[in-house]
Amino acid sequence: MSGTIDTSKPLNLAPSDRLRSREPLASNDLADFIQETLALTKRLFIQLQRRPSTLVAGIIQPLMWLVLFGALFQNAPQGMMGNDLSYGQFLGAGLIVFTAFVGALNAGLP
């Protein structure tokens, strides 16, 4: 065997190799992606039906943070977050990011 590579034959790349090679996704790959996404979504809804407390806790927790910390810091000194930002705006943005993070974490755990 010589050390040359035959470039006349197409390469059969594994899925992980295709990701590294930066080739555009073919329609077959897109269909696989959609199928896997729908399967994971169906699985999530089945889990929610079996444990609805997960959904309730996911809704109540951000509201609890908003009520507790909103009431705690409603009399925060003016200018603590900058001149044009109130604590409610600061807290609201933080709650959105935190809720998205916790939701993604909980979705990945099962």
Backbone bond lengths (Angstrom), bond angles and torsions (degrees), N, CA, C in turn:
res aa  C-N    CA-C-N  psi(-1)  N-CA   C-N-CA  omega(-1)  CA-C   N-CA-C  phi
1 M - - - 1.445 - - 1.522 109.97 -
2 S 1.275 114.08 134.80 1.454 117.55 177.06 1.519 109.44 -92.59
3 G 1.293 117.40 168.06 1.452 121.92 -177.04 1.515 113.43 -90.34
4 T 1.331 118.48 17.27 1.461 120.69 -179.21 1.522 110.50 -90.64
5 I 1.303 115.23 156.11 1.459 122.25 179.25 1.511 108.33 -108.13
6 D 1.320 115.82 131.54 1.455 121.50 178.07 1.524 108.39 -83.79
7 T 1.322 117.44 110.98 1.461 121.33 -177.88 1.524 112.53 -92.11
8 S 1.322 117.80 1.60 1.457 119.10 -179.56 1.527 111.70 -78.95
9 K 1.341 117.99 -23.23 1.455 121.46 179.42 1.528 109.62 -90.82
10 P 1.343 117.36 138.99 1.471 118.88 176.47 1.529 110.05 -70.16
11 L 1.302 115.22 147.52 1.456 120.95 179.08 1.515 109.82 -84.66
12 N 1.310 117.71 135.65 1.460 122.04 173.07 1.518 107.30 -97.00
13 L 1.312 115.48 99.89 1.453 120.45 -176.42 1.513 110.18 -90.84
14 A 1.314 116.09 140.61 1.464 121.39 173.40 1.525 108.08 -70.65
15 P 1.346 119.05 161.93 1.472 120.32 -179.56 1.517 113.20 -55.72
16 S 1.333 118.21 -39.79 1.462 119.17 -179.48 1.525 110.94 -68.72
17 D 1.355 117.59 -31.81 1.455 120.58 177.58 1.523 110.97 -70.52
18 R 1.356 116.73 -34.39 1.461 119.56 177.56 1.515 111.12 -64.87
19 L 1.339 117.04 -35.50 1.458 119.36 179.16 1.516 110.42 -66.30
20 R 1.323 116.28 -38.68 1.466 120.04 -179.67 1.520 111.41 -72.09
21 S 1.336 118.52 -28.72 1.460 120.84 -174.95 1.527 112.80 -82.39
22 R 1.325 118.12 -5.49 1.477 123.95 176.79 1.524 112.32 62.62
23 E 1.339 118.22 28.40 1.453 120.50 175.21 1.521 108.71 -75.65
24 P 1.326 118.20 147.94 1.471 119.23 176.97 1.524 110.45 -65.91
25 L 1.316 115.80 150.66 1.456 120.60 179.79 1.519 110.30 -69.42
26 A 1.300 116.49 133.06 1.456 121.06 174.72 1.520 108.39 -81.28
27 S 1.327 116.76 167.21 1.455 119.61 -178.89 1.525 110.90 -64.20
28 N 1.333 117.72 -29.81 1.453 121.67 177.67 1.532 110.17 -65.44
29 D 1.320 116.69 -41.08 1.454 120.93 178.14 1.525 110.92 -66.23
30 L 1.316 116.54 -38.62 1.458 120.54 178.66 1.525 110.56 -65.61
31 A 1.316 116.75 -40.09 1.465 120.37 177.65 1.522 110.76 -64.34
32 D 1.330 116.78 -39.71 1.471 120.31 176.96 1.522 110.94 -63.48
33 F 1.326 116.28 -41.90 1.453 120.94 179.55 1.528 110.86 -62.55
34 I 1.319 116.62 -44.64 1.465 120.75 179.95 1.522 110.47 -65.03
35 Q 1.338 117.04 -41.92 1.458 120.68 179.44 1.535 110.87 -62.02
36 E 1.326 117.37 -43.86 1.468 120.57 179.92 1.520 111.27 -66.91
37 T 1.322 117.06 -38.72 1.459 120.61 179.02 1.526 110.82 -65.00
38 L 1.317 117.03 -42.88 1.466 120.55 178.23 1.529 111.33 -65.78
39 A 1.325 117.48 -37.53 1.461 120.36 178.67 1.526 110.94 -65.29
40 L 1.346 116.99 -41.82 1.462 120.02 178.34 1.521 111.63 -67.89
41 T 1.334 116.96 -35.94 1.459 120.17 177.73 1.519 110.90 -66.70
42 K 1.333 116.74 -42.01 1.466 120.61 177.19 1.528 110.29 -61.55
43 R 1.313 116.50 -41.13 1.474 121.02 178.57 1.526 110.97 -62.71
44 L 1.321 116.69 -40.66 1.460 120.56 178.95 1.526 110.97 -63.19
45 F 1.341 117.19 -42.49 1.461 119.84 179.73 1.527 112.00 -67.48
46 I 1.324 117.17 -34.53 1.465 119.87 175.28 1.530 110.02 -64.10
47 Q 1.330 116.95 -42.24 1.466 120.43 178.04 1.516 111.09 -64.68
48 L 1.327 117.68 -37.60 1.458 120.59 178.65 1.526 111.64 -66.52
49 Q 1.337 117.28 -34.77 1.456 120.11 177.02 1.524 110.87 -67.49
50 R 1.311 116.37 -34.53 1.464 119.46 -179.27 1.517 112.07 -78.75
51 R 1.336 117.10 -32.10 1.465 121.12 179.85 1.529 109.77 -131.83
52 P 1.316 118.19 80.04 1.471 119.60 -179.35 1.526 112.77 -68.23
53 S 1.324 117.34 -14.84 1.467 119.71 178.46 1.525 111.21 -62.74
54 T 1.327 117.87 -26.50 1.466 121.23 177.80 1.523 110.52 -63.24
55 L 1.321 115.93 -44.10 1.464 120.19 179.06 1.524 110.91 -67.50
56 V 1.327 116.53 -42.47 1.468 120.36 179.67 1.526 110.53 -62.84
57 A 1.333 116.56 -44.31 1.467 119.89 178.84 1.524 111.01 -64.73
58 G 1.327 116.99 -36.09 1.462 120.39 178.65 1.510 113.44 -66.85
59 I 1.320 116.93 -26.40 1.466 120.64 178.07 1.525 110.70 -88.34
60 I 1.317 117.00 -39.47 1.466 120.74 -175.78 1.526 112.26 -73.19
61 Q 1.327 117.77 -36.68 1.464 119.66 -175.89 1.531 113.38 -58.31
62 P 1.349 120.22 -49.85 1.470 118.23 178.28 1.524 113.11 -62.83
63 L 1.333 116.64 -36.14 1.468 119.08 177.62 1.522 111.04 -65.58
64 M 1.330 116.54 -38.00 1.452 120.86 178.01 1.535 110.79 -63.91
65 W 1.331 116.56 -44.04 1.464 120.08 177.29 1.527 110.68 -61.35
66 L 1.326 115.83 -42.75 1.461 120.20 -178.40 1.521 111.18 -63.39
67 V 1.326 117.51 -44.60 1.463 120.90 -178.51 1.527 110.67 -69.23
68 L 1.331 116.86 -48.72 1.467 119.36 -176.53 1.519 112.76 -65.77
69 F 1.324 116.96 -53.27 1.462 118.99 -177.38 1.519 112.19 -75.19
70 G 1.329 117.11 -30.66 1.466 119.35 175.94 1.517 111.37 -63.37
71 A 1.334 116.16 -43.30 1.462 119.80 178.55 1.525 111.36 -70.67
72 L 1.313 116.31 -35.08 1.464 120.39 -178.04 1.528 111.91 -66.67
73 F 1.319 115.90 -40.85 1.466 119.46 -174.57 1.523 113.51 -108.54
74 Q 1.325 118.13 19.28 1.462 118.71 -179.04 1.529 111.89 -65.53
75 N 1.315 117.47 -25.31 1.470 120.47 178.42 1.518 111.36 -104.09
76 A 1.326 117.00 31.20 1.462 120.52 178.29 1.526 109.10 -63.65
77 P 1.322 117.26 148.04 1.473 119.82 -179.72 1.526 112.01 -58.60
78 Q 1.306 116.08 138.85 1.460 121.36 179.03 1.524 108.96 -65.45
79 G 1.305 118.10 137.58 1.454 122.39 179.31 1.523 113.22 90.61
80 M 1.325 117.70 -1.08 1.457 120.07 -179.31 1.534 110.69 -66.37
81 M 1.318 117.59 -34.55 1.461 122.62 -179.73 1.524 111.58 -102.65
82 G 1.258 118.37 10.90 1.461 122.48 -173.46 1.515 108.61 110.63
83 N 1.287 117.33 167.07 1.460 120.89 -175.37 1.518 113.41 -73.45
84 D 1.310 118.38 -31.61 1.461 120.40 -173.50 1.524 113.84 -108.71
85 L 1.340 119.22 14.39 1.457 122.43 -177.57 1.518 109.63 -125.73
86 S 1.336 115.47 123.30 1.456 119.32 177.13 1.530 109.23 -86.98
87 Y 1.317 116.05 165.48 1.460 119.50 179.67 1.529 110.90 -68.05
88 G 1.330 118.04 -31.94 1.461 121.28 177.50 1.525 112.08 -62.31
89 Q 1.334 117.00 -41.30 1.457 120.93 177.04 1.532 110.68 -66.34
90 F 1.316 116.62 -41.78 1.461 121.78 178.14 1.522 110.68 -62.78
91 L 1.326 116.80 -44.84 1.454 121.89 -178.68 1.531 111.10 -68.33
92 G 1.318 117.42 -39.93 1.462 120.91 179.88 1.523 112.42 -61.69
93 A 1.325 116.63 -45.08 1.466 119.82 178.59 1.523 111.06 -64.81
94 G 1.317 116.99 -40.48 1.455 120.44 178.07 1.516 112.60 -64.60
95 L 1.322 116.73 -38.27 1.468 120.49 178.43 1.518 112.10 -66.38
96 I 1.303 117.51 -37.91 1.460 120.42 178.36 1.524 110.42 -63.33
97 V 1.325 116.87 -46.33 1.464 120.90 -179.97 1.523 110.27 -65.93
98 F 1.319 117.55 -44.95 1.457 121.45 -178.46 1.525 111.22 -64.43
99 T 1.326 117.95 -41.07 1.461 121.81 178.92 1.520 110.90 -64.90
100 A 1.325 117.38 -41.05 1.463 120.65 177.69 1.526 110.59 -64.08
101 F 1.326 117.15 -41.16 1.456 121.45 179.42 1.534 111.54 -64.69
102 V 1.320 117.47 -47.23 1.448 121.16 -179.67 1.533 110.57 -66.67
103 G 1.320 118.14 -38.58 1.450 120.72 176.88 1.522 112.33 -62.91
104 A 1.330 116.86 -41.76 1.454 119.94 177.71 1.525 111.09 -67.58
105 L 1.313 116.61 -37.36 1.460 120.93 178.71 1.520 110.66 -65.14
106 N 1.322 116.50 -45.26 1.465 120.59 179.91 1.525 112.05 -68.69
107 A 1.310 117.31 -31.01 1.476 120.08 178.00 1.524 110.67 -70.62
108 G 1.312 117.26 -31.01 1.459 120.02 -178.42 1.514 114.36 -85.46
109 L 1.312 118.64 -17.29 1.457 120.52 -176.57 1.520 114.46 -69.25
110 P 1.333 121.22 -43.62 1.473 119.03 -178.14 1.514 110.64 -65.44
